[in-house]
Amino acid sequence: MPEIIKYINQNNKITNLDFECYILDTSLDKDYITEFVNKASSLNKIILFMGNNEIEYANFFSASGVVLDFSNKEKFPKDLGAIKKLLPKNSIIGLISRNRRHEAMLTSELEPDFIIFNAWNDGLNKTIELLDWYNDFFIIQSAVFLKEETIDTSQINSDFIIY
């Protein structure tokens, strides 16, 4: 069973933090982010930022790293060196890739800590096939970002599930 990562994109009441890793959207209210980060940090949880200015947020809040969305990029950087220089040493970098083999290869060549594929019910079988192909050829960890709550995860063969 893959590890589960929780994506937070709305100001929900912070109760218990049952997950080991949280991805916070930078569109969240800063007071909410501050409260969430303080609580999660006190419990040694992994905190990643995603959205506009995710690198600045990760630095300001001393987060574990970032998730960068490359799914809409036509050109990829040659490497993540410039991005890594903007983050503290040993920061975690996850990259969202288009759900196509070529883009998955290009994204993996950048050597992120993990690569993310988006998943919807419509097209789930193609995502599963891509993920199986990817896992046969690459050692970089993979994640599936569930874009709908009703997705059956029983056939998904990834290291992480994000929902």
Disulfide bonds with the S-S distance in Angstrom:
none
